Amino acid sequence: MKALLFAGGLALILSLLGTKVAISFFSRRGYGQEIREDGPTSHHTKRGTPTMGGIVIIGAAVFGYLLAKLITGQVPTASAWLLLFLFVGLGLVGFLDDFIKIVKQRSLGLRSKAKMIGQTIVALTFGYLALSPMLEDENGVRPASEHISFVRDFDGWVVWTPLLLVFIWFLVTGFSNAVNLTDGLDGLAAGATTLVFGAFLLVNVWQYNQSCSSDTALEACYTVRDPLDLAILCAAIMGATFGFLWWNASPAQIFMGDTGSLALGGALAGLAVLTRTELLLVVIGGLFVLETLSVMLQVSWFKITKGKRIFKMAPLHHHFEMLGWEQVTVVIRFWIIAGLFVAAGIGLFYGEWVATAG
């Protein structure tokens, strides 16, 4: 358990210090954010704010995790390497998007098709390896399950592997884009993802303590390949994101960009797959689901009614801005909503265990 504290603490310190360095570095080189012309006019003052801060989040999390493993003399597990691959791989896709925005000085980076191709390659590679028999442990447990899961695998819901890969692809691309959509106000995405990673930290620790591989396993135990190591990596990502929030809170001195949002969203989906809690993610990450649904509803209604809108602007956080709410008010209230979803998800997770164990 010491590795948990080392990973979270080191990642937090690296992120706090590294983000300050990144702000100076990106500012000197003019790596500033371009702003949507159709967005709220209050955002125009943010033009030129350093972006690509996700590089620091990724770097701090990866180094914090690896240093913690080195200090405690442990070796990273297959599940952790898979999550790192997903985290860094989607961060690279986001970095290319951000870099093109900066070079071409426009608010749109990679073409949507190119961006989706990059996300698809990373997601399918992650899914294939996670389901591969090559990565089974000594108990025959793979990183990902062949079942669809809520708080644990549904009995009998064995899914044909190609369909399961499609499901994993949908989850990864969906949540990476959902966090990207949410990253529209100072500190909103960073604060919300910190809460959700905190929830998965608790889930992983509980699964480790109630593992089916332990000598005192109960009937309600969990068959997860590497729960403790996933908790350590989760702590590192949480610490790195929390440290970044110091500089990203209003008024933001740096933005995470697509580099950070795609990486964080993908890591959340990866944790859900590796912990057998795919459908529970919809509850724990409910804020990101709401933000995505608001965009889908807005676009669909606009096309159906030929120009009418449900919201003043989508994603949802911009709607409340357009109603006259201060940005800080929107962010804090959305953090509270995210916290309520997290509490509901943890309640469902624990409640199912109590019902099963009883």
Protein Blocks (a to p, Z undefined) as FASTA:
>chain_A
ZZmmmmmmmmmmmmmmmmmmmmmmmmmnopacdddfklcfklmmmgopaghklmmmmmmm
mmmmmmmmmmnopacdfklmmmmmmmmmmmmmmmmmmmmmmmnopabfcdfklmmmmmmm
mmmmmmmmmmpmklpcfkopafbdcbdcfkbccehiaccfklmmmmmmmmmmmmmmmmmm
mmmbghklmmmmmmmmmmmmmmmmmmmmmcfkbmklcfkbccdfblmlmmmmmmmmmmmm
mmmmmmmpccdfbdebjmlmmmmmmmmmmmmmmnopmkmmmmmmmmmmmmmmmmmmmmmm
mmmnoopafbfbdcfklmmmmnopafklmmmmmmmmmmmmmmmmmmmmmmmmmmmmZZ
